Amino acid sequence: MAEQIMEQEQQELSAEQLSELLQIRRDKLTALREAGKDPFTITKFNVTG
């Protein structure tokens, strides 16, 4: 019983940490986009051979 409670508390803490991590990632992505560097744009180059 005690093990289940400890495991549940760890999962809840992990969810909070995950939420914080996702917010940090979103903030970094926003900063990149504002700097004109969107990592998700598709870039094509002409290949000459």
C-alpha positions as CSV (number, residue, x, y, z in Angstrom):
1,M,0.0,0.0,0.0
2,A,2.8,2.4,0.9
3,E,4.6,1.6,-2.3
4,Q,1.5,2.5,-4.4
5,I,1.2,5.9,-2.6
6,M,4.9,6.6,-3.2
7,E,4.6,5.6,-6.8
8,Q,1.6,7.8,-7.3
9,E,3.3,10.8,-5.8
10,Q,6.3,10.3,-8.1
11,Q,4.0,10.2,-11.1
12,E,2.3,13.4,-10.1
13,L,5.6,15.1,-9.6
14,S,6.8,13.9,-13.0
15,A,3.7,15.4,-14.6
16,E,4.4,18.7,-13.0
17,Q,8.0,18.6,-14.1
18,L,6.9,17.6,-17.6
19,S,4.6,20.5,-17.8
20,E,7.4,22.9,-16.7
21,L,9.7,21.3,-19.3
22,L,7.2,21.7,-22.1
23,Q,6.7,25.4,-21.2
24,I,10.5,26.0,-21.3
25,R,10.6,24.3,-24.7
26,R,7.8,26.5,-26.0
27,D,9.5,29.6,-24.7
28,K,12.7,28.7,-26.5
29,L,10.9,27.9,-29.7
30,T,9.2,31.3,-29.5
31,A,12.5,33.0,-29.0
32,L,14.0,31.2,-32.0
33,R,11.0,32.2,-34.2
34,E,11.3,35.8,-33.1
35,A,15.0,35.8,-34.0
36,G,14.0,34.6,-37.5
37,K,15.2,31.0,-37.1
38,D,12.3,28.7,-37.3
39,P,13.6,25.2,-37.0
40,F,10.5,23.7,-38.7
41,T,10.6,25.5,-42.0
42,I,11.3,23.3,-45.0
43,T,14.4,24.4,-46.8
44,K,15.3,23.2,-50.3
45,F,18.5,23.6,-52.1
46,N,19.2,23.2,-55.8
47,V,21.6,20.3,-56.5
48,T,23.8,20.7,-59.4
49,G,25.9,17.8,-60.6
